[in-house]
Structure formats: C-alpha cells, structure tokens
C-alpha cells in the first residue's frame, strides 16, 4: 500500500470545497473570508515545502537529517505555543520544549520499535 497520487482535478475539487464556508461567511456577514483564504494559501505552501523535504529525507534515509527535522519541528512548535499564549520564552520555553520532546519521542520510539519493529 503506497501513497495515493491526487490528480489536478482532485486538487481543484478539494480547493472548491472552500467555497462552501466562504459563501456561508459572506451570507452571514462574518469578516473572516480574507483570513481564511490567507490561511488556506499558507497551509498549501507549508504542505508543499514539507512534502519536498520529506521526499528528500526518504530518499537520503539519514537518521541525522531526520533527527534534525524533528528537532526543528519541536522548537517551532515550542515558540509558537509560547507566543500564542503571550508568555516569556526564556521562562516557559525550556520546560515546554522538554514536555513536547518527551510527548513526541516516547510514542515515536514505541511506534518505531514496537509497531514497525525497526532498529
């Protein structure tokens, strides 16, 4: 079982589904249409770059590169959480990062060793 390719038509249909909530926002006078479109564009660009990077990781099969990618994602999540809560990064960041790392690495290790049975 491999990854499914999505056709151009399929992608167009997926983006067309955005028209439904946008139309409801227009009808109900909710002023979030522009922010929703910007969010959809950002999401699309982020997914594109993540897909390209993951393709590189799977091609190279480097544990170091994979570990670095995981570390970057944890730090970005940490900073994002701290900023969204308007807290001080120096005070809350390190324990939060430790919690995020533990909450990520324990299930990841169990999955890789237990479920996938990989060294």
NORSULJO-V14951 format. One record per pair of residues at least 24 apart in sequence whose C-alpha atoms are under 8 Angstrom apart, sorted by the first residue. I is the first residue (numbers start at 0). GAP is how many residues later the second one is. If there is no record, write none. Layout:
i & gap
I & GAP
I & GAP
This chain:
i & gap
73 & 26
73 & 27
